[in-house]
Amino acid sequence: GGADVKVWSGNVELPAVTKKEAEESYLDATSVSRAITPPTALATEARNDMTKDRVNYVSTNLRPEAQYIVPGKSGAVAPVAVSQGALGMASLIVLCGGLLGAVYIKKEWKVSSAKELG
């Protein structure tokens, strides 16, 4: 079996990218801290939006009817529900990790309180 090679076009022109831009793009795609930290402009926009109409913000923006759906390849996705589910799962994993760590230390090191560790 030979490799299946597809040639789309002979004249693909890609814009020049500096090493710094490439590194930033790589970090944007792979860094967990960047993924969970919104850009400053986005945070400022959200804050301004929230303070503009503080009284009605929750009823107009956080109700289920105001949430949008993104059509996907195999169905529709609600980004807010996905991010809420992901945060819930992450919280559960951190909680379980903490509990398992405490049980392990207590059992393996035969201690009954954190004072005995210090």
C-alpha positions as CSV (number, residue, x, y, z in Angstrom):
1,G,0.0,0.0,0.0
2,G,1.2,3.4,-1.1
3,A,0.3,6.6,0.7
4,D,-2.8,8.4,-0.4
5,V,-1.5,11.8,-1.5
6,K,-3.9,14.6,-2.4
7,V,-2.7,17.8,-4.0
8,W,-5.3,20.6,-3.7
9,S,-3.6,23.3,-5.7
10,G,-0.2,24.3,-6.9
11,N,-0.4,27.9,-5.9
12,V,-1.3,28.1,-2.2
13,E,-0.1,31.4,-0.8
14,L,0.1,31.6,2.9
15,P,0.8,34.9,4.7
16,A,4.2,35.3,6.3
17,V,4.2,34.7,10.0
18,T,6.9,35.8,12.5
19,K,8.3,33.4,15.0
20,K,6.7,35.4,17.8
21,E,3.2,35.2,16.2
22,A,3.6,31.4,15.7
23,E,4.6,31.0,19.4
24,E,1.6,33.1,20.5
25,S,-0.8,31.1,18.3
26,Y,0.6,27.9,19.7
27,L,0.3,29.0,23.3
28,D,-3.3,30.2,22.6
29,A,-4.2,26.8,21.3
30,T,-2.4,24.7,24.0
31,S,-2.2,26.7,27.2
32,V,-4.9,25.9,29.8
33,S,-4.4,29.2,31.6
34,R,-5.0,31.2,28.4
35,A,-8.0,29.1,27.6
36,I,-9.7,29.9,30.9
37,T,-8.6,33.5,31.0
38,P,-10.7,35.7,28.7
39,P,-8.9,38.5,26.8
40,T,-9.0,41.9,28.5
41,A,-11.2,43.4,25.8
42,L,-13.8,40.7,26.2
43,A,-13.8,41.0,30.0
44,T,-14.2,44.8,29.7
45,E,-17.0,44.4,27.2
46,A,-18.8,42.0,29.4
47,R,-18.4,44.3,32.5
48,N,-19.7,47.3,30.6
49,D,-22.6,45.3,29.2
50,M,-23.5,44.1,32.6
51,T,-23.3,47.5,34.3
52,K,-25.2,49.2,31.6
53,D,-28.5,47.6,32.5
54,R,-27.8,45.9,35.8
55,V,-31.4,45.3,36.8
56,N,-32.4,43.4,33.8
57,Y,-29.0,41.7,33.0
58,V,-29.9,38.3,34.4
59,S,-33.4,38.1,33.0
60,T,-32.2,39.1,29.5
61,N,-28.9,37.3,29.1
62,L,-28.8,34.3,31.4
63,R,-32.3,32.8,30.8
64,P,-32.4,29.7,28.7
65,E,-34.4,31.4,25.9
66,A,-31.6,33.9,25.3
67,Q,-28.9,31.3,24.9
68,Y,-27.8,30.5,21.3
69,I,-27.3,27.1,19.6
70,V,-24.5,26.5,17.1
71,P,-25.3,24.0,14.4
72,G,-22.6,21.3,14.2
73,K,-21.7,18.5,11.9
74,S,-23.6,15.9,13.9
75,G,-26.2,18.0,15.7
76,A,-26.6,21.3,17.5
77,V,-24.3,22.5,20.3
78,A,-25.1,25.1,23.0
79,P,-21.7,26.6,24.0
80,V,-23.0,27.8,27.4
81,A,-24.2,24.3,28.3
82,V,-20.9,22.8,27.2
83,S,-18.8,25.2,29.2
84,Q,-21.1,24.8,32.3
85,G,-20.8,21.1,32.0
86,A,-17.0,21.3,31.6
87,L,-16.7,23.4,34.7
88,G,-18.9,21.0,36.6
89,M,-16.8,18.0,35.5
90,A,-13.6,19.9,36.3
91,S,-14.8,20.8,39.8
92,L,-15.9,17.2,40.4
93,I,-12.5,15.8,39.3
94,V,-10.6,18.3,41.6
95,L,-12.8,17.4,44.5
96,C,-12.4,13.6,43.9
97,G,-8.6,14.1,43.6
98,G,-8.4,16.0,46.9
99,L,-10.5,13.4,48.7
100,L,-8.5,10.5,47.2
101,G,-5.2,12.2,48.1
102,A,-6.3,12.8,51.7
103,V,-7.5,9.1,52.0
104,Y,-4.2,7.9,50.5
105,I,-2.0,10.0,52.8
106,K,-4.1,9.0,55.9
107,K,-3.9,5.3,55.1
108,E,-0.4,5.0,53.7
109,W,1.4,7.3,56.2
110,K,-0.9,6.3,59.1
111,V,-1.7,9.8,60.2
112,S,-5.0,11.0,61.6
113,S,-4.6,14.8,61.2
114,A,-2.6,17.3,59.2
115,K,-0.7,18.3,62.4
116,E,1.0,15.0,62.4
117,L,2.5,15.7,58.9
118,G,4.2,19.0,60.0
